[in-house]
Amino acid sequence: LIKGALKVMAWTKIKTAIVASAVVLLAAGTTTVTVKEIQTHEIDDSWRTRDLPTMFQKVEQVPPQVRILPSKFRPSPFRPYGDWFRSLGKTMGVAVPAQSVVQAAYGCDLPDRVVLATSLPDGRYDFIANLPEGNENALQQAVRQRFGVVAKWETLETNVLLLTVETSNVPGLQPTVQKHPSEGFFGTTATDWAFADQPLSKLASFLEGYSDVPVVDRTRLTGSFDFSLKWNKTRTQQTKGLPGFLKEALINQLGLELVPGTAQVEMLVVEKAE
């Protein structure tokens, strides 16, 4: 009877060991599959390119992911601030400073609308957020983890340039008569930009990209307009304020000017994460 009991106990232990081994092997197999899946996603870095048409394609083609990586590119003398864009809720960029990644995460297109209440790391980054939805929130979490910062929009009084009317009835600025089928904002060359069926607030945003100071529309001209701007020089160095040649084109061709002033402006305040 005792020998029989010992045999039963021994067999029970053997079965337990077999089951435990099977569980370990199953877990190991699952881990291997998971790691392989993760590695398959991680090695697809084909989106990291400086070719803009390829970037627009890759953001739709590569597997959904949210990543911020040290850039594999050096800053280009032609595009010293790198390249980034948003398209249909997805965003990506290469060779950009940390501030540009924060801007992408919080939907801020213009760097002069950012107030840094804390420091950001130096260096350049490549980033992507191309999930089916929720990319801003996901990228904000990635920014918090990578840079240790968060951001929020606040209305602040700040120095601006006010877009005003200097001369009325200039032929270059005409109210829209026929609706334009395209987006209505395009550049034919580096010194030739045209607008169709657009409010003057669109012109203010365009000028802000050149002046590096918030530009506020104070023309009191409502409705949509067709107009274009042409000038002879390209911007070769980042400077504060609108370049003189563009100021001249603005007055002569559209009868508008930019006047220094102050205004309440929506600004993105970047703070250290708690």
C-alpha positions in Angstrom: 0.0 0.0 0.0 2.8 2.4 0.9 4.7 1.5 -2.3 1.6 2.2 -4.3 1.1 5.6 -2.7 4.7 6.6 -3.4 4.2 5.6 -7.0 1.1 7.8 -7.3 2.9 10.7 -5.7 5.9 10.3 -8.0 3.7 10.3 -11.1 1.8 13.4 -9.9 5.1 15.2 -9.5 6.2 14.1 -13.0 2.9 15.3 -14.5 3.3 18.7 -12.7 6.8 19.1 -14.0 5.6 18.3 -17.6 2.8 20.8 -17.4 5.1 23.5 -15.9 7.6 22.8 -18.7 4.9 23.1 -21.3 3.7 26.4 -19.8 7.3 27.8 -19.8 7.8 26.7 -23.5 4.5 28.2 -24.5 5.3 31.5 -22.8 8.8 31.5 -24.4 7.2 30.8 -27.8 4.7 33.6 -27.3 7.5 36.0 -26.2 9.5 35.1 -29.3 6.6 35.7 -31.6 5.9 39.1 -29.8 9.5 40.2 -30.1 9.6 39.2 -33.7 6.5 41.2 -34.4 7.9 44.3 -32.6 11.3 43.9 -34.4 9.5 43.7 -37.7 7.8 47.1 -37.0 11.0 48.7 -35.6 13.2 47.8 -38.5 10.9 49.6 -41.0 12.7 52.9 -41.0 12.0 53.7 -44.6 10.0 56.7 -43.6 13.2 58.4 -42.5 14.1 60.2 -45.7 14.7 63.8 -46.7 12.8 63.4 -49.9 9.4 65.2 -49.3 7.3 63.3 -51.9 8.6 60.0 -50.4 7.7 61.3 -46.9 4.1 61.9 -47.9 3.9 58.4 -49.3 5.6 56.6 -46.4 3.4 58.1 -43.7 0.6 56.1 -45.2 2.6 53.0 -46.2 4.7 52.1 -43.1 3.1 50.2 -40.2 1.2 52.4 -37.6 3.7 53.6 -35.0 4.6 56.6 -32.8 8.4 57.1 -32.5 10.9 59.9 -31.7 14.4 59.1 -32.6 17.7 60.9 -32.8 18.0 62.0 -36.4 20.1 60.1 -38.9 20.5 63.4 -40.9 22.6 66.5 -40.5 20.8 69.9 -40.9 20.7 70.9 -44.6 21.9 74.4 -45.5 18.8 74.7 -47.8 16.4 73.5 -45.0 18.2 74.3 -41.8 15.1 73.5 -39.6 14.4 70.1 -41.2 11.0 69.1 -42.6 7.8 68.1 -41.0 4.2 68.0 -42.0 0.7 66.9 -41.0 -1.7 65.1 -43.3 -5.1 63.7 -42.6 -4.4 63.5 -38.8 -1.0 61.9 -39.3 2.4 63.6 -38.9 6.1 63.0 -39.4 9.4 64.9 -39.7 13.1 64.5 -40.1 16.1 66.4 -38.9 14.0 68.8 -36.8 14.8 70.3 -33.4 12.9 69.2 -30.4 10.6 72.2 -30.5 9.3 71.1 -33.9 8.3 67.7 -32.5 6.4 69.5 -29.6 4.7 71.8 -32.2 3.6 68.8 -34.2 2.2 67.1 -31.0 0.2 70.1 -30.1 -0.9 71.4 -33.5 1.2 74.5 -33.6 2.4 75.4 -37.1 4.4 78.5 -36.4 7.5 78.6 -34.1 7.0 82.2 -33.0 3.8 81.0 -31.3 5.8 78.9 -28.8 6.8 80.1 -25.4 9.4 78.0 -23.7 9.0 78.0 -19.9 11.6 75.2 -19.7 14.5 74.1 -21.8 14.4 71.5 -24.6 17.3 69.2 -25.5 19.7 70.1 -28.3 20.2 67.9 -31.4 17.9 66.9 -34.2 15.1 64.3 -34.3 13.2 62.1 -36.7 9.6 61.4 -35.6 6.4 59.8 -36.9 2.8 59.4 -35.6 0.7 57.5 -38.2 -1.9 55.6 -36.1 -5.4 55.3 -37.6 -6.5 57.9 -35.0 -5.4 59.7 -31.9 -2.0 60.7 -33.2 -1.8 64.1 -31.3 -2.4 62.5 -27.9 -0.1 59.6 -28.7 2.7 62.0 -29.8 2.1 64.2 -26.7 2.8 61.1 -24.5 5.9 60.3 -26.5 7.1 64.0 -26.1 6.6 63.7 -22.4 8.6 60.5 -22.2 11.4 61.6 -24.5 11.8 65.3 -23.5 10.1 65.5 -20.1 7.8 68.4 -21.2 4.1 69.1 -21.6 2.4 72.1 -23.3 -0.9 74.0 -23.3 -2.5 76.9 -25.2 -2.8 80.3 -23.4 -3.9 83.7 -24.6 -1.0 86.1 -23.9 -0.3 89.8 -24.6 2.7 89.9 -26.8 4.5 92.0 -29.5 3.1 91.5 -32.9 3.0 93.0 -36.4 -0.5 94.3 -37.4 -1.5 93.9 -41.0 -3.2 97.1 -42.0 -4.4 98.9 -45.2 -1.9 101.5 -46.4 -3.5 102.3 -49.8 -7.1 101.4 -50.8 -8.3 100.1 -54.2 -5.0 98.6 -55.3 -5.5 96.4 -58.4 -3.5 93.5 -57.0 -6.0 92.9 -54.2 -9.4 91.8 -55.6 -12.5 90.3 -54.0 -13.1 86.7 -55.2 -15.6 86.5 -58.0 -15.3 82.8 -58.9 -14.7 80.1 -56.4 -11.3 78.3 -56.7 -11.4 74.5 -56.9 -8.1 73.9 -55.2 -6.8 74.8 -51.8 -6.1 78.3 -53.1 -2.7 78.8 -51.6 0.4 77.8 -53.5 3.9 79.0 -54.5 5.0 78.8 -58.1 8.6 79.7 -57.2 10.5 80.7 -54.0 9.7 84.4 -54.8 6.2 84.1 -56.3 3.2 83.2 -54.1 -0.4 83.3 -55.2 -3.7 83.1 -53.2 -7.2 82.4 -54.5 -10.5 82.7 -52.7 -8.7 83.3 -49.3 -9.4 85.6 -46.4 -6.6 88.0 -45.5 -5.9 86.0 -42.3 -4.3 83.5 -44.6 -2.0 86.2 -45.9 -1.2 87.1 -42.3 -0.2 83.5 -41.5 2.0 83.4 -44.6 3.8 86.7 -43.7 4.3 85.4 -40.1 6.3 82.6 -41.5 8.7 85.2 -42.9 8.7 87.7 -40.1 9.1 85.3 -37.2 6.8 87.4 -35.2 3.0 86.9 -34.7 1.1 88.7 -37.5 -2.5 89.8 -36.7 -5.0 90.8 -39.4 -6.3 94.3 -38.6 -7.3 95.3 -42.2 -11.0 95.1 -41.4 -11.5 93.7 -44.9 -13.9 90.7 -44.8 -14.6 88.1 -47.3 -12.3 86.2 -49.7 -9.7 87.7 -52.1 -7.6 86.7 -55.1 -4.0 88.1 -55.0 -0.4 87.3 -55.5 3.0 88.5 -54.3 6.2 88.6 -56.2 9.6 89.7 -55.1 13.2 89.4 -56.2 15.2 88.0 -53.3 15.1 84.8 -51.3 15.6 84.7 -47.5 19.2 83.6 -46.9 19.4 84.1 -43.2 16.9 83.9 -40.3 16.1 87.4 -39.1 13.5 89.1 -36.9 10.9 91.1 -38.7 9.7 91.1 -42.3 12.5 91.5 -44.9 12.5 94.9 -46.6 12.0 93.6 -50.1 8.8 91.8 -49.0 7.6 94.9 -47.2 8.0 96.8 -50.4 6.1 94.2 -52.4 3.3 94.1 -49.9 2.7 97.9 -50.1 3.2 98.3 -53.9 1.3 95.2 -55.0 -1.5 94.9 -52.4 -1.6 98.3 -50.6 -1.0 96.6 -47.2 1.7 97.1 -44.6 2.8 95.7 -41.3 2.8 98.0 -38.2 4.5 97.0 -34.9 2.1 96.7 -32.0 0.8 94.4 -29.3 -2.2 92.1 -29.2 -3.7 89.1 -27.4 -2.5 86.0 -29.1 -2.9 82.3 -28.6 0.5 80.9 -27.6 1.7 77.4 -26.9 3.4 77.4 -23.5 5.9 74.5 -23.0 6.5 73.5 -19.4 8.4 70.8 -17.6 6.3 67.7 -16.9 5.5 67.1 -13.2 
